[in-house]
């Protein structure tokens, strides 16, 4: 039976990690690390898990320790946030290039300078091209469920890639919400025992990871990495199907909300999607056909499916809680790339919102929907990219 | 009870305001309700003004932003009445719960409260000092909020206070807080 609790997103993810009981965990316990790893360290100290923790001197070392442990043949986790993820950057590529199925919740927070550790997607967007799979989560329940599913996706024998589970800093990570925990045994059965693949500790078959590869084959190696990514979507869907059977909670590669007959739509990640859904309901009551699309799988990005889901609309706003200065927001770039290939496409705008933890309010969603409605009527876009709610 | 009850807490760092919001969320979990409890994070300093929020609803809570139009405003430190606008965004029928020694009629006048707005006071700091010797008014404030909102029964709230405080404190402190919560529930004045 599911247990109903009121917990923070961090508590929920830490509990999911406890239920999985991984072999090794790299921990760097200083801000911007959150209390997720602190809670997990308590589970280790209290004997609730058999995990061996490696306390390290930086996040770079934390990922390095995870890489070593995963290559040795263990089920490995860590968690990070903000500058911590930024400092891991070099090692993130090694984890994916070596095909190591490390699971890492990322509490999305801003990057310095100026110093700020509030909710913001700049950290995970900066890791977009590192070869990791990324799942994004609207609330504590999704963060918990995604963490459990992440093991099955990363460790799938056709995939063997590291995975990030993204959740909004403070808004979800430090806020208490009602959610349902699965039973420990259910999680254990769902995730299953860790299957090894070419472990370093198999001394009878010596091997090496990440050796020098020259101009003759590096190009093909990278193509192989891309090929694996193309298989991830189906695995994510299969795992979601099994998860739904167990929990009753349905997951897809993205969520569509009142989108099927929508004239205008907002595309938005994580916690702000919830606030937007409430405002969409208000617009629907006024007779305005508004809808929402919330990506769950951001890497690999499901271009065709997202284009199919949006191509019938007349105007779309893609909202980014991160910026690529001098470019468009990272989510906007993906969605416009997706729609460029479609036979029909909506007019599109990009709003940068909520950087550094700035509140995203219902009035912001209403402002965007009102603008979209005007764009749909007039058929023209004035400004493609704007900062939403910026003080002058 | 309305479908969603939104509460905004005003306190100062170190008074247990955030804990109060957490305990209330936990207590309201019964009956299949959805809950949220979250503080406004800033530089965390003892004595600095802070806000915390609760949402309690019979349906899924999707809104993830601060409470802008509170049904209940709970002020854990009366000195805040002079420094910030605690009535910001209040509705026609908002309930104000104030920890103060003053008469509720005086507070009503100070807040310029409307005819349908309720103004409720409790001397939570004195209750806390009487019950466990420290000026930590959160547990009696919880009792008062519980009384005026009817969100949970007193017995249920006491169970949750026992659980939440039991993790951190000695039996003497727990008993003191239970007594304080009960007195907060009982010693409500309205004007």
Contacts between the chains, C-beta under 8 A, distances in Angstrom:
chain1	res1	chain2	res2	distance
A	4	B	29	6.4
A	4	B	32	7.8
A	5	B	29	7.6
A	6	B	22	7.8
A	6	B	25	4.8
A	6	B	26	4.9
A	6	B	29	5.0
A	6	B	35	5.3
A	6	B	37	7.1
A	118	B	41	7.1
A	139	B	62	8.0
A	139	B	64	7.3
A	168	B	64	7.6
A	170	B	38	7.9
A	170	B	41	5.4
A	171	B	38	7.8
A	171	B	64	5.3
A	172	B	64	7.3
A	174	B	38	7.0
A	174	B	39	7.9
A	174	B	41	6.8
A	175	B	36	6.4
A	175	B	37	7.1
A	175	B	38	3.5
A	175	B	64	7.7
A	176	B	22	5.8
A	176	B	25	5.2
A	176	B	26	7.9
A	176	B	35	7.2
A	176	B	36	6.6
A	176	B	37	4.1
A	176	B	38	6.5
A	177	B	34	7.7
A	177	B	35	7.0
A	177	B	36	5.3
A	177	B	61	7.1
A	178	B	29	6.0
A	178	B	33	7.4
A	178	B	34	4.9
A	178	B	35	5.0
A	178	B	36	7.9
A	178	B	61	7.8
A	271	B	64	4.1
A	272	B	64	6.9
A	274	B	61	7.9
A	274	B	62	3.4
A	274	B	63	6.3
A	274	B	64	5.1
A	275	B	62	6.8
A	275	B	63	5.2
A	275	B	64	5.4
A	275	B	65	5.5
A	277	B	62	5.2
A	278	B	62	5.6
A	278	B	63	5.5
A	357	B	41	7.6
A	359	B	65	5.3
A	359	B	66	6.0
A	360	B	64	7.8
A	360	B	65	6.1
A	361	B	65	5.2
A	361	B	68	7.0
A	362	B	63	7.2
A	362	B	65	7.1
A	362	B	68	7.9
